[in-house]
Amino acid sequence: DAGVIQSPRHEVTEMGQEVTLRCKPISGHNSLFWYRQTMMRGLELLIYFNNNVPIDDSGMPEDRFSAKMPNASFSTLKIQPSEPRDSAVYFCASSPRRSGLISPSTDTQYFGPGTRLTVL
Amino acid sequence: RKEVEQDPGPFNVPEGATVAFNCTYSNSASQSFFWYRQDCRKEPKLLMSVYSSGNEDGRFTAQLNRASQYISLLIRDSKLSDSATYLCVVRATGRRALTFGSGTRLQVQP
């Protein structure tokens, strides 16, 4: 069973360039989350989708960040223009929770391997 | 105040030792609780869910104290392979997203 797939695994870019991170959630999962992890701030939620609809984007740092989920099997996180302070590991996670069903097992989030972004 | 607080460590313990981590959360409406494990330069992975009555999985025991709003993780007979960062995670009622603590680093030494 394939887990969450992210690409690229590493990205090095120059300040001002556009960066697009990609995520394929686990098949059948209906929630998708984008996180950013840095040494200073730990793991921060950026945005999450439920059934392809953005539910909470309050963690998105600023207008330079945007996320889309055009279908149940694909999501992108775009940074335009990128800045050195955006350097971090970006994780995508998916969760199998179904609407109305609450249990620890359906709350569990499965993380992808992350994209390590360096903005020079 | 952070929503989930953990002692960052590191906890340096010899193989075979018992080690305990605590975590406190500020939102009394928190509903689900987890411990995740993160190895260096890897993604977080679920270690175990934490149930109200406490639960055990092999060498690992998790406890929840709702009155005091803290969660604990006990690791018995530590192995070298237990070396990792342990993340305390909570989900508040009405919120879909999880909130992660900054993690406690464990280093098990031979």
Interface residues (C-beta under 8 A of the other chain):
Chain A: S31 F33 G42 L43 L45 Y48 N50 I55 D56 F91 R97 I102 P104 S105 D107 T108 Q109 Y110 F111 G112 P113 G114
Chain B: Q31 S32 F34 K42 E43 P44 K45 L46 S49 V50 Y51 L87 R91 R95 R96 A97 L98 T99 F100 G101 S102 G103
